[in-house]
């Protein structure tokens, strides 16, 4: 069981006579980037970006990605030449962890659930 999940309850499905278990996961409180984790170059975190190990931070473009007319992307901007990485894995800085998790939360608004409905399956013909 995922540690972030909480068992809501057990409901008897009277129609089929089988107990049904459902769980709710509160993923909104889970930060995807951890300062104690070592990441390799170009490790991708959805909603955050690509990790650039020499810079200990995440960026929207892959490390050393080439774009015609712009150059090679690393460390947050384009350069005329590719960078030879001497560092291929590292842990993100504290400020990079804070920034990455803020970016993630901004790109993943709070999930809403429940049993409400947005309209009806029934329609009136007006006659």
ABEGO torsion letter per residue (X at the ends): XBAABBBAEBBBBAAAGBBBBBBBBBAAABBABBAABBBBBGBBBBGAEBBBAAAGBBBABBBGBBBBGAEBBBGGBBBABBBBBABABBBBBAAAAAAAAAAAAAABBBBBBEABBBEBABBBAGX
